[in-house]
Amino acid sequence: MRIKKLELIGFKSFKDRTVIQFDAGITGIVGPNGCGKSNIIDALIWVMGEQSAKHLRGSSMEDVIFGGAEGHPASGFAEVSLVLENEGGPFPAKYSHLTEVQITRRLSRSGESDYLINREAARLRDIQEVFMDTGAGAKGFSIIEQGAIGKIITAKPDDRRTLIEEAAGITKFKVRKRESQRKLQATDQNLVRLNDIVGELKRQIDSLQRQAKKAERYREVKQEIEKLELKLASEKFRELNAILNDSESILVESEDQEGQVKTQVESLAAKLEELKLSLLEREKNLETAQAIFHDFQLQVQKKESEIQRLGFEVEQAQRQEIMQDSLRSDLLKKQKDYEASKAQLYQTLSETTEILEGANARFDAIKLEVEEAESKTQELDDDLTTKRRELMTLGQGETQFKLQIENANEKIQELEQRLRDAAGVAGEIDQKLQVAQNRKNELITQNSTQVSSLAEVNVDREAKSSQKLDKELDIEQSERELTAMRSQLTEVAGKLYGLENLQQGFEGFEEGVKALLLWRRSEIEKHPDGGLSSFRPVTEIIEVPENLELAMEAALGTRIQSVITTDSADLKNAVGFLKNQQSGRGLFASKEWMSERGHTLAAQSDELWQKATAEDGDLSKGLRLVDSVKANQEYAPLIKSWLGRVVVVDTLEEALEGSKKHAEFTYVTFDGDVVEASGVVIGGAKEAADSGALKRKREVRELSLKKQELSAKAALIEEVIRKQKEELSTLSTEMEVLSDKKRKLEIEVEHGGREIERANIEIDQVTRAVERQAKEVTQLTEQVNSTQAKIADWQQRLAEILARKVELETHCQSLEVEYLSERDRLDELKDKSTNAQVEFVEKKERNDAAKRQLETVERDLSEVTERLGSMIEQSEKNRESATDHEIALRETRTLLHQLIDEAQAQQLRVSSLKNDFETLSSEIRSKDSELSQLRSSHSEWLTRLNDSKFKAEQARMNLANIREQILEKYVLELEQIEAQYCIDESETLDLLKEKLEELKDRARKMGEVNLSSITEYEEVSARYEFLIKQQQDLNDAKEQLRKVIDRINRICSRRFKETFEAVNERFQRVFPVLFGGGEAQLILIENEVSGEMGIDIIAKPPGKKPQSVTLLSGGEKALTAVSLIFSIFLVKPSPFCLLDEVDAPLDDANVYRFGDLVREMAKRSQIIVITHNKHTMEINEKLYGVTQEERGVSKMVSVSLQQAQEVIA
């Protein structure tokens, strides 16, 4: 068995469905702190059946449900599914035929929890049994959570024992042991109940034997009653059948008329429904037409805006064309000037060329004559030429720099104009930014107000919710009190009802007295106005304190059964009734007769008592019974005559002693012992079942008062509950109002938030525009500054050129003077040659200067022509753009007119549809009125139909009642016996009823009769024998359960001992491997309370003395715990093992040893490791990363080792 995959939905930080595939070997899970890695371990523990929210790092189980994050609402439920794969290892026997098993646990916020195995409902116990004795499971040793490694060390010895028990595979045995113990306890309880039942049955058997004979006599009377009742029922049955037939004939006629009218109603209703559907369709058409008309209006508005935009663009293009024309005129003027200069220079060049050719001819003629002179003056001439050339170059540089400075100044003016334009735009943008920021501040203020209002509503709603919860709890408490009160009331009413029935049936009286009292009461009921006086038993006319009830019954003796009549005539009638009915004998006393003698007897008793107490002081300490009895004034003489000489004492010894002194008195004790004046002693215990009439009377009185008290309390509580429910309803209404207000405020807050977002977007856009404008201004300023710097540089260089030019001109003049001076010294013969040569040079200079000027003018003319062409091309583009905009403007205006025409046509169509809608609505109202009239007619026929049905149904119900009564009472079908039980001609209904009442009267006079006493006696006897056998069976089962528990104890003890020794042996070997030396062992410690053996750990790291693990350092404790867990794995490998940051307290050296042991474990089990350590990551065969791209929401990614280290970093 291994974990194939884990699926989480809404569990803790895993909001979305997350599936994690696990392979055999070692799987690692990495991620930064707080990303949700440990939630995966919690999910595994939870799906395995963990019930402790604290164990899952929560305060309640609801904490496992995703609680929401920024931008994500809370989930309504959490669900985790674990798929286990069957790979041939240990696998639950119940599912061994399957390749895999899916275990699912689901919890909703409403508290509903579901467990599923292979998508079928299961119990928590079924899921726990899957992992039992595997070392896995929610509390198995194979799951080591974050921080749990240290708990193994700090745990109590008894808690460590569970690790060995799980490895020993005795968990199932302990579960069975607990089940056997529960069964044993249940068996003991069953035996106690069974013993009580057996004792009760034994008492019932004795009582039922006495009731059987009475039941036989009663049965004969009941048979006669049955015969008469069946005759009367048959006659009533025939009468009701006749009524039923008449009602059904009327019913048929009513159904026909009702059906016709109903058809008309349905037809008209269907037609009306069609009209309403048509009305709905027309309403939709009207809404559609109105929507189209609204769209046309929007399009017209858009086209009008577009026309304004195009008009602005045409005007802009025209303004640009005007600017272009002005610039083009300036350039054309420059072009003409340059062309005129070019023509003049061409003419000058032609003239100088002709002159130069003549000079050259003359110079050639005299060249031979001046060669000698030239050689002398050549040096001066060359120097002068060089200087003049340099001077000419300087002149060209001067012209170029002046032109560049002029162009730069023009550019600066253009840039300054653009700067001024940009400053204006920046002002507009700043104004827009200020407006947007002001709007944002207003929205924030408004939103803050709404948020505050929402918070106040939430506070009010929470307060109301708390009040509602308190009120619900109050109602629940009140209802519990009411239920308890009603339960008490029901119990009291039941007891009172039973006692009143006994009292009404005169239970406890002799048969004759009972029959007489019942007969007299029936006679009074039959003839309420007959002037009959009631017979009253003596117990009804006296009231006795509770402590004197036994004494009173003992003192009265048989007179407790006395019947008090009004006068002697009633007394004689009573005696005559008993004789006629032969119902027994009775004691009687006449109120009229006894009142005459009673006064005399009472006076004699008082005189005798006063005399005796005067003579004997001890007697005066006693209690005369009559002094403690209350009776109506009319009966007081009778009671005094009976009880005037009765003295109540504490003990029988006192009674005997008093009787010796004063034999004229009767003595009675509180317990009911009597010493009569005659010396006869009556004593002993009264039968428990023989409850006294006085006690019953008192209990009826007390229970009646208690019933009234409980009824009043119940009514008071009901009124409290009614008021509480009214208050709860008020709170619910207030909460609904607050909820509506909350929803509206939430919508307003959300809308305000969106408005703020839009304002932020607008501010961002304007801010970016400000930045762009500022950037443009900066760039323009930089261009101006750069151009000004260039102008300054050019001016400086121009000044240098001018200075150099003046210097060269001066130098040239001096050279010329020197040159002429030299030539003056030449022979006159050479003057002509020199002059010719000078003339030639001058002409040549003029010709060269003209060429240079011509080149300059042509270059400037080319630049101007190029700029003019570019401007003409740009002007052409502007004109084309303006033309396009004008065309688009005309087309848009045309389209606008079309849209206006279509909108007007659509408006007419909307009006037409409105008229159609109103016409159809009027027709529907007319049909509605007609339908109401038909329904009224249908209602009248339906009333007649229902009346007929009611009469027929009432007849059927009466027939059914008669049938059920006969069937229930006599188990006979009335239809089958109707003909058999017919009234004879000599019989009448009144005669039969009278005879039936007589028989019932006889049955009542017989009192309560247990008709089933014979069969009950047989059944109770059989049940008694059966329960005696069950008693023996339970004793046998009890002994068998004790043997099973003893056997489980032996198996658990043996397995625990074997596993402990094996784990201890592995622990002694693993510990030195992890510590690089040292030694350790496990020892058993007996728990003095439970008697079970706990486990302690003794460890000796290298270089230390043996000591308890609680004295080790943090790292040593962790290594010791890891050693113990790995030792258990070597003895009992679990199918899989989960390690959550177990390596956290270990240093690098120990982490490497830890990794080696994990690799060794991976040969036997599937390992899942959560870690931050890069060395531990290296041993994993597969790595998952847990991230939180959105705060509070975890996601899984598959990562490489390098990525994992980056994630951790």
ChimeraX attribute file (.defattr): number of C-alpha atoms within 10 A of each C-alpha:
attribute: neighborCount
match mode: 1-to-1
recipient: residues
	/A:1	22
	/A:2	24
	/A:3	22
	/A:4	18
	/A:5	16
	/A:6	22
	/A:7	19
	/A:8	23
	/A:9	21
	/A:10	25
	/A:11	27
	/A:12	24
	/A:13	26
	/A:14	22
	/A:15	24
	/A:16	15
	/A:17	13
	/A:18	16
	/A:19	16
	/A:20	16
	/A:21	12
	/A:22	21
	/A:23	16
	/A:24	18
	/A:25	20
	/A:26	24
	/A:27	21
	/A:28	25
	/A:29	26
	/A:30	31
	/A:31	23
	/A:32	19
	/A:33	12
	/A:34	14
	/A:35	20
	/A:36	23
	/A:37	25
	/A:38	18
	/A:39	20
	/A:40	23
	/A:41	22
	/A:42	21
	/A:43	24
	/A:44	21
	/A:45	22
	/A:46	25
	/A:47	25
	/A:48	26
	/A:49	21
	/A:50	18
	/A:51	14
	/A:52	13
	/A:53	15
	/A:54	10
	/A:55	15
	/A:56	21
	/A:57	13
	/A:58	12
	/A:59	12
	/A:60	11
	/A:61	17
	/A:62	18
	/A:63	16
	/A:64	26
	/A:65	24
	/A:66	24
	/A:67	19
	/A:68	16
	/A:69	14
	/A:70	9
	/A:71	8
	/A:72	13
	/A:73	11
	/A:74	13
	/A:75	18
	/A:76	13
	/A:77	21
	/A:78	24
	/A:79	23
	/A:80	24
	/A:81	25
	/A:82	23
	/A:83	20
	/A:84	18
	/A:85	18
	/A:86	20
	/A:87	11
	/A:88	10
	/A:89	11
	/A:90	14
	/A:91	22
	/A:92	17
	/A:93	9
	/A:94	9
	/A:95	12
	/A:96	15
	/A:97	10
	/A:98	12
	/A:99	12
	/A:100	18
	/A:101	22
	/A:102	17
	/A:103	21
	/A:104	27
	/A:105	23
	/A:106	20
	/A:107	21
	/A:108	16
	/A:109	15
	/A:110	9
	/A:111	10
	/A:112	9
	/A:113	13
	/A:114	16
	/A:115	23
	/A:116	19
	/A:117	18
	/A:118	13
	/A:119	12
	/A:120	11
	/A:121	11
	/A:122	16
	/A:123	12
	/A:124	16
	/A:125	10
	/A:126	14
	/A:127	20
	/A:128	17
	/A:129	16
	/A:130	19
	/A:131	21
	/A:132	21
	/A:133	21
	/A:134	25
	/A:135	28
	/A:136	24
	/A:137	23
	/A:138	22
	/A:139	19
	/A:140	20
	/A:141	23
	/A:142	27
	/A:143	22
	/A:144	23
	/A:145	20
	/A:146	16
	/A:147	14
	/A:148	17
	/A:149	23
	/A:150	20
	/A:151	16
	/A:152	22
	/A:153	22
	/A:154	15
	/A:155	14
	/A:156	13
	/A:157	20
	/A:158	18
	/A:159	14
	/A:160	18
	/A:161	19
	/A:162	19
	/A:163	21
	/A:164	24
	/A:165	22
	/A:166	24
	/A:167	27
	/A:168	26
	/A:169	19
	/A:170	23
	/A:171	19
	/A:172	14
	/A:173	17
	/A:174	16
	/A:175	12
	/A:176	15
	/A:177	20
	/A:178	13
	/A:179	14
	/A:180	19
	/A:181	17
	/A:182	13
	/A:183	15
	/A:184	20
	/A:185	13
	/A:186	13
	/A:187	17
	/A:188	15
	/A:189	12
	/A:190	14
	/A:191	18
	/A:192	13
	/A:193	12
	/A:194	17
	/A:195	15
	/A:196	11
	/A:197	14
	/A:198	19
	/A:199	12
	/A:200	12
	/A:201	18
	/A:202	13
	/A:203	11
	/A:204	15
	/A:205	18
	/A:206	11
	/A:207	13
	/A:208	19
	/A:209	13
	/A:210	12
	/A:211	18
	/A:212	19
	/A:213	15
	/A:214	16
	/A:215	18
	/A:216	16
	/A:217	14
	/A:218	19
	/A:219	14
	/A:220	11
	/A:221	14
	/A:222	15
	/A:223	12
	/A:224	14
	/A:225	18
	/A:226	14
	/A:227	13
	/A:228	19
	/A:229	17
	/A:230	21
	/A:231	21
	/A:232	17
	/A:233	21
	/A:234	24
	/A:235	17
	/A:236	14
	/A:237	20
	/A:238	14
	/A:239	13
	/A:240	18
	/A:241	16
	/A:242	11
	/A:243	15
	/A:244	20
	/A:245	13
	/A:246	13
	/A:247	19
	/A:248	16
	/A:249	12
	/A:250	16
	/A:251	20
	/A:252	14
	/A:253	15
	/A:254	20
	/A:255	19
	/A:256	13
	/A:257	15
	/A:258	21
	/A:259	15
	/A:260	12
	/A:261	20
	/A:262	20
	/A:263	13
	/A:264	16
	/A:265	21
	/A:266	15
	/A:267	13
	/A:268	17
	/A:269	18
	/A:270	12
	/A:271	14
	/A:272	19
	/A:273	13
	/A:274	13
	/A:275	17
	/A:276	16
	/A:277	12
	/A:278	15
	/A:279	19
	/A:280	13
	/A:281	13
	/A:282	18
	/A:283	17
	/A:284	12
	/A:285	16
	/A:286	20
	/A:287	15
	/A:288	13
	/A:289	19
	/A:290	18
	/A:291	14
	/A:292	16
	/A:293	21
	/A:294	15
	/A:295	13
	/A:296	20
	/A:297	17
	/A:298	12
	/A:299	17
	/A:300	19
	/A:301	13
	/A:302	13
	/A:303	20
	/A:304	15
	/A:305	12
	/A:306	17
	/A:307	21
	/A:308	12
	/A:309	13
	/A:310	21
	/A:311	17
	/A:312	13
	/A:313	17
	/A:314	20
	/A:315	14
	/A:316	13
	/A:317	21
	/A:318	15
	/A:319	12
	/A:320	14
	/A:321	19
	/A:322	12
	/A:323	12
	/A:324	16
	/A:325	15
	/A:326	11
	/A:327	13
	/A:328	18
	/A:329	12
	/A:330	12
	/A:331	18
	/A:332	15
	/A:333	12
	/A:334	16
	/A:335	19
	/A:336	12
	/A:337	14
	/A:338	21
	/A:339	16
	/A:340	13
	/A:341	17
	/A:342	19
	/A:343	13
	/A:344	14
	/A:345	21
	/A:346	16
	/A:347	13
	/A:348	17
	/A:349	20
	/A:350	14
	/A:351	14
	/A:352	20
	/A:353	18
	/A:354	14
	/A:355	17
	/A:356	22
	/A:357	15
	/A:358	14
	/A:359	21
	/A:360	20
	/A:361	14
	/A:362	16
	/A:363	23
	/A:364	15
	/A:365	13
	/A:366	17
	/A:367	18
	/A:368	11
	/A:369	17
	/A:370	22
	/A:371	15
	/A:372	12
	/A:373	20
	/A:374	18
	/A:375	11
	/A:376	14
	/A:377	17
	/A:378	14
	/A:379	12
	/A:380	18
	/A:381	18
	/A:382	11
	/A:383	13
	/A:384	20
	/A:385	16
	/A:386	13
	/A:387	18
	/A:388	18
	/A:389	13
	/A:390	15
	/A:391	21
	/A:392	15
	/A:393	15
	/A:394	20
	/A:395	16
	/A:396	16
	/A:397	16
	/A:398	21
	/A:399	13
	/A:400	15
	/A:401	19
	/A:402	16
	/A:403	13
	/A:404	16
	/A:405	20
	/A:406	13
	/A:407	13
	/A:408	17
	/A:409	16
	/A:410	12
	/A:411	16
	/A:412	20
	/A:413	13
	/A:414	13
	/A:415	18
	/A:416	17
	/A:417	12
	/A:418	16
	/A:419	19
	/A:420	13
	/A:421	12
	/A:422	17
	/A:423	15
	/A:424	12
	/A:425	15
	/A:426	19
	/A:427	12
	/A:428	13
	/A:429	17
	/A:430	16
	/A:431	13
	/A:432	17
	/A:433	20
	/A:434	14
	/A:435	13
	/A:436	19
	/A:437	16
	/A:438	13
	/A:439	17
	/A:440	20
	/A:441	14
	/A:442	13
	/A:443	19
	/A:444	17
	/A:445	13
	/A:446	15
	/A:447	21
	/A:448	15
	/A:449	13
	/A:450	19
	/A:451	18
	/A:452	14
	/A:453	17
	/A:454	21
	/A:455	14
	/A:456	13
	/A:457	18
	/A:458	17
	/A:459	12
	/A:460	15
	/A:461	22
	/A:462	14
	/A:463	13
	/A:464	19
	/A:465	17
	/A:466	12
	/A:467	15
	/A:468	20
	/A:469	14
	/A:470	13
	/A:471	19
	/A:472	16
	/A:473	12
	/A:474	16
	/A:475	21
	/A:476	13
	/A:477	13
	/A:478	18
	/A:479	18
	/A:480	12
	/A:481	16
	/A:482	22
	/A:483	13
	/A:484	13
	/A:485	18
	/A:486	18
	/A:487	13
	/A:488	16
	/A:489	22
	/A:490	15
	/A:491	13
	/A:492	19
	/A:493	19
	/A:494	13
	/A:495	15
	/A:496	22
	/A:497	16
	/A:498	13
	/A:499	18
	/A:500	19
	/A:501	12
	/A:502	15
	/A:503	17
	/A:504	13
	/A:505	18
	/A:506	19
	/A:507	20
	/A:508	17
	/A:509	19
	/A:510	17
	/A:511	18
	/A:512	21
	/A:513	24
	/A:514	25
	/A:515	23
	/A:516	24
	/A:517	23
	/A:518	20
	/A:519	19
	/A:520	19
	/A:521	16
	/A:522	13
	/A:523	14
	/A:524	15
	/A:525	12
	/A:526	10
	/A:527	11
	/A:528	10
	/A:529	8
	/A:530	10
	/A:531	8
	/A:532	15
	/A:533	13
	/A:534	15
	/A:535	21
	/A:536	16
	/A:537	24
	/A:538	21
	/A:539	21
	/A:540	13
	/A:541	16
	/A:542	16
	/A:543	16
	/A:544	21
	/A:545	14
	/A:546	13
	/A:547	10
	/A:548	21
	/A:549	20
	/A:550	22
	/A:551	25
	/A:552	25
	/A:553	20
	/A:554	23
	/A:555	27
	/A:556	17
	/A:557	13
	/A:558	11
	/A:559	18
	/A:560	19
	/A:561	21
	/A:562	20
	/A:563	23
	/A:564	25
	/A:565	24
	/A:566	17
	/A:567	15
	/A:568	15
	/A:569	10
	/A:570	18
	/A:571	20
	/A:572	13
	/A:573	13
	/A:574	22
	/A:575	17
	/A:576	12
	/A:577	18
	/A:578	17
	/A:579	13
	/A:580	10
	/A:581	11
	/A:582	10
	/A:583	18
	/A:584	17
	/A:585	14
	/A:586	20
	/A:587	17
	/A:588	23
	/A:589	19
	/A:590	19
	/A:591	20
	/A:592	17
	/A:593	14
	/A:594	20
	/A:595	18
	/A:596	12
	/A:597	13
	/A:598	21
	/A:599	16
	/A:600	14
	/A:601	20
	/A:602	21
	/A:603	15
	/A:604	15
	/A:605	21
	/A:606	15
	/A:607	12
	/A:608	16
	/A:609	21
	/A:610	13
	/A:611	11
	/A:612	18
	/A:613	14
	/A:614	12
	/A:615	11
	/A:616	13
	/A:617	10
	/A:618	11
	/A:619	18
	/A:620	14
	/A:621	10
	/A:622	16
	/A:623	15
	/A:624	21
	/A:625	22
	/A:626	21
	/A:627	12
	/A:628	11
	/A:629	17
	/A:630	15
	/A:631	17
	/A:632	11
	/A:633	9
	/A:634	12
	/A:635	19
	/A:636	21
	/A:637	24
	/A:638	26
	/A:639	23
	/A:640	24
	/A:641	22
	/A:642	17
	/A:643	22
	/A:644	25
	/A:645	22
	/A:646	28
	/A:647	26
	/A:648	24
	/A:649	23
	/A:650	15
	/A:651	15
	/A:652	20
	/A:653	11
	/A:654	16
	/A:655	23
	/A:656	20
	/A:657	13
	/A:658	20
	/A:659	20
	/A:660	13
	/A:661	12
	/A:662	15
	/A:663	16
	/A:664	18
	/A:665	25
	/A:666	25
	/A:667	36
	/A:668	33
	/A:669	24
	/A:670	18
	/A:671	20
	/A:672	24
	/A:673	24
	/A:674	27
	/A:675	27
	/A:676	20
	/A:677	17
	/A:678	11
	/A:679	15
	/A:680	10
	/A:681	16
	/A:682	14
	/A:683	15
	/A:684	9
	/A:685	8
	/A:686	12
	/A:687	7
	/A:688	7
	/A:689	7
	/A:690	9
	/A:691	12
	/A:692	19
	/A:693	23
	/A:694	23
	/A:695	18
	/A:696	19
	/A:697	19
	/A:698	17
	/A:699	17
	/A:700	20
	/A:701	14
	/A:702	14
	/A:703	20
	/A:704	16
	/A:705	12
	/A:706	17
	/A:707	19
	/A:708	14
	/A:709	13
	/A:710	20
	/A:711	16
	/A:712	12
	/A:713	17
	/A:714	21
	/A:715	14
	/A:716	13
	/A:717	18
	/A:718	16
	/A:719	12
	/A:720	16
	/A:721	21
	/A:722	13
	/A:723	13
	/A:724	17
	/A:725	16
	/A:726	12
	/A:727	16
	/A:728	21
	/A:729	13
	/A:730	13
	/A:731	19
	/A:732	15
	/A:733	12
	/A:734	16
	/A:735	21
	/A:736	13
	/A:737	13
	/A:738	19
	/A:739	15
	/A:740	12
	/A:741	17
	/A:742	20
	/A:743	13
	/A:744	13
	/A:745	21
	/A:746	16
	/A:747	13
	/A:748	17
	/A:749	21
	/A:750	15
	/A:751	13
	/A:752	21
	/A:753	16
	/A:754	13
	/A:755	17
	/A:756	19
	/A:757	14
	/A:758	13
	/A:759	20
	/A:760	17
	/A:761	13
	/A:762	17
	/A:763	20
	/A:764	14
	/A:765	13
	/A:766	19
	/A:767	17
	/A:768	12
	/A:769	17
	/A:770	20
	/A:771	13
	/A:772	13
	/A:773	17
	/A:774	15
	/A:775	12
	/A:776	15
	/A:777	21
	/A:778	13
	/A:779	13
	/A:780	18
	/A:781	17
	/A:782	12
	/A:783	16
	/A:784	21
	/A:785	13
	/A:786	13
	/A:787	18
	/A:788	17
	/A:789	12
	/A:790	15
	/A:791	20
	/A:792	13
	/A:793	14
	/A:794	18
	/A:795	17
	/A:796	12
	/A:797	15
	/A:798	21
	/A:799	13
	/A:800	13
	/A:801	20
	/A:802	17
	/A:803	13
	/A:804	15
	/A:805	21
	/A:806	12
	/A:807	12
	/A:808	18
	/A:809	15
	/A:810	12
	/A:811	15
	/A:812	20
	/A:813	12
	/A:814	13
	/A:815	18
	/A:816	15
	/A:817	12
	/A:818	13
	/A:819	18
	/A:820	15
	/A:821	11
	/A:822	14
	/A:823	19
	/A:824	13
	/A:825	9
	/A:826	15
	/A:827	10
	/A:828	11
	/A:829	11
	/A:830	19
	/A:831	17
	/A:832	15
	/A:833	23
	/A:834	25
	/A:835	14
	/A:836	22
	/A:837	21
	/A:838	15
	/A:839	18
	/A:840	21
	/A:841	17
	/A:842	15
	/A:843	22
	/A:844	19
	/A:845	17
	/A:846	17
	/A:847	22
	/A:848	15
	/A:849	15
	/A:850	21
	/A:851	16
	/A:852	16
	/A:853	18
	/A:854	21
	/A:855	14
	/A:856	17
	/A:857	19
	/A:858	16
	/A:859	13
	/A:860	17
	/A:861	21
	/A:862	14
	/A:863	13
	/A:864	19
	/A:865	16
	/A:866	12
	/A:867	14
	/A:868	19
	/A:869	13
	/A:870	12
	/A:871	17
	/A:872	15
	/A:873	12
	/A:874	14
	/A:875	20
	/A:876	13
	/A:877	14
	/A:878	19
	/A:879	17
	/A:880	13
	/A:881	15
	/A:882	21
	/A:883	14
	/A:884	14
	/A:885	21
	/A:886	18
	/A:887	13
	/A:888	16
	/A:889	21
	/A:890	14
	/A:891	13
	/A:892	17
	/A:893	16
	/A:894	12
	/A:895	15
	/A:896	20
	/A:897	14
	/A:898	13
	/A:899	17
	/A:900	15
	/A:901	13
	/A:902	15
	/A:903	20
	/A:904	15
	/A:905	12
	/A:906	19
	/A:907	18
	/A:908	14
	/A:909	16
	/A:910	21
	/A:911	14
	/A:912	12
	/A:913	19
	/A:914	17
	/A:915	12
	/A:916	16
	/A:917	19
	/A:918	14
	/A:919	12
	/A:920	17
	/A:921	16
	/A:922	12
	/A:923	13
	/A:924	19
	/A:925	12
	/A:926	12
	/A:927	17
	/A:928	15
	/A:929	11
	/A:930	14
	/A:931	19
	/A:932	13
	/A:933	13
	/A:934	18
	/A:935	19
	/A:936	13
	/A:937	16
	/A:938	21
	/A:939	15
	/A:940	13
	/A:941	21
	/A:942	20
	/A:943	14
	/A:944	18
	/A:945	21
	/A:946	16
	/A:947	16
	/A:948	23
	/A:949	21
	/A:950	15
	/A:951	18
	/A:952	23
	/A:953	17
	/A:954	15
	/A:955	21
	/A:956	17
	/A:957	15
	/A:958	16
	/A:959	21
	/A:960	16
	/A:961	13
	/A:962	18
	/A:963	20
	/A:964	17
	/A:965	15
	/A:966	19
	/A:967	14
	/A:968	12
	/A:969	10
	/A:970	12
	/A:971	11
	/A:972	15
	/A:973	13
	/A:974	23
	/A:975	12
	/A:976	9
	/A:977	13
	/A:978	16
	/A:979	12
	/A:980	12
	/A:981	18
	/A:982	15
	/A:983	16
	/A:984	8
	/A:985	6
	/A:986	6
	/A:987	10
	/A:988	11
	/A:989	12
	/A:990	9
	/A:991	11
	/A:992	16
	/A:993	14
	/A:994	12
	/A:995	15
	/A:996	19
	/A:997	13
	/A:998	13
	/A:999	18
	/A:1000	16
	/A:1001	14
	/A:1002	16
	/A:1003	19
	/A:1004	17
	/A:1005	19
	/A:1006	18
	/A:1007	17
	/A:1008	15
	/A:1009	18
	/A:1010	16
	/A:1011	17
	/A:1012	14
	/A:1013	22
	/A:1014	18
	/A:1015	12
	/A:1016	18
	/A:1017	20
	/A:1018	14
	/A:1019	13
	/A:1020	18
	/A:1021	16
	/A:1022	12
	/A:1023	15
	/A:1024	19
	/A:1025	13
	/A:1026	12
	/A:1027	17
	/A:1028	15
	/A:1029	12
	/A:1030	14
	/A:1031	18
	/A:1032	12
	/A:1033	12
	/A:1034	18
	/A:1035	15
	/A:1036	11
	/A:1037	15
	/A:1038	21
	/A:1039	12
	/A:1040	14
	/A:1041	20
	/A:1042	15
	/A:1043	12
	/A:1044	16
	/A:1045	20
	/A:1046	13
	/A:1047	14
	/A:1048	18
	/A:1049	16
	/A:1050	12
	/A:1051	14
	/A:1052	20
	/A:1053	16
	/A:1054	14
	/A:1055	18
	/A:1056	22
	/A:1057	16
	/A:1058	14
	/A:1059	20
	/A:1060	24
	/A:1061	15
	/A:1062	17
	/A:1063	26
	/A:1064	21
	/A:1065	16
	/A:1066	20
	/A:1067	25
	/A:1068	19
	/A:1069	17
	/A:1070	24
	/A:1071	26
	/A:1072	18
	/A:1073	17
	/A:1074	23
	/A:1075	19
	/A:1076	14
	/A:1077	14
	/A:1078	18
	/A:1079	21
	/A:1080	24
	/A:1081	19
	/A:1082	18
	/A:1083	15
	/A:1084	16
	/A:1085	14
	/A:1086	13
	/A:1087	13
	/A:1088	8
	/A:1089	6
	/A:1090	8
	/A:1091	9
	/A:1092	13
	/A:1093	17
	/A:1094	17
	/A:1095	21
	/A:1096	20
	/A:1097	20
	/A:1098	15
	/A:1099	25
	/A:1100	21
	/A:1101	20
	/A:1102	13
	/A:1103	8
	/A:1104	10
	/A:1105	11
	/A:1106	15
	/A:1107	14
	/A:1108	14
	/A:1109	19
	/A:1110	15
	/A:1111	10
	/A:1112	16
	/A:1113	10
	/A:1114	13
	/A:1115	16
	/A:1116	20
	/A:1117	23
	/A:1118	24
	/A:1119	25
	/A:1120	29
	/A:1121	23
	/A:1122	25
	/A:1123	25
	/A:1124	25
	/A:1125	20
	/A:1126	24
	/A:1127	22
	/A:1128	27
	/A:1129	22
	/A:1130	18
	/A:1131	17
	/A:1132	21
	/A:1133	22
	/A:1134	27
	/A:1135	22
	/A:1136	23
	/A:1137	26
	/A:1138	21
	/A:1139	22
	/A:1140	25
	/A:1141	23
	/A:1142	25
	/A:1143	27
	/A:1144	15
	/A:1145	18
	/A:1146	19
	/A:1147	11
	/A:1148	14
	/A:1149	12
	/A:1150	18
	/A:1151	21
	/A:1152	17
	/A:1153	17
	/A:1154	23
	/A:1155	18
	/A:1156	15
	/A:1157	17
	/A:1158	22
	/A:1159	17
	/A:1160	13
	/A:1161	21
	/A:1162	19
	/A:1163	13
	/A:1164	17
	/A:1165	22
	/A:1166	22
	/A:1167	27
	/A:1168	26
	/A:1169	25
	/A:1170	27
	/A:1171	22
	/A:1172	24
	/A:1173	19
	/A:1174	16
	/A:1175	17
	/A:1176	21
	/A:1177	25
	/A:1178	14
	/A:1179	19
	/A:1180	20
	/A:1181	13
	/A:1182	20
	/A:1183	23
	/A:1184	22
	/A:1185	22
	/A:1186	23
	/A:1187	22
	/A:1188	17
	/A:1189	10
	/A:1190	12
	/A:1191	12
	/A:1192	20
	/A:1193	21
	/A:1194	21
	/A:1195	20
	/A:1196	19
	/A:1197	13
	/A:1198	14
	/A:1199	18
	/A:1200	14
	/A:1201	18
	/A:1202	11
	/A:1203	14
	/A:1204	24
	/A:1205	18
	/A:1206	11
	/A:1207	16
	/A:1208	15
	/A:1209	9
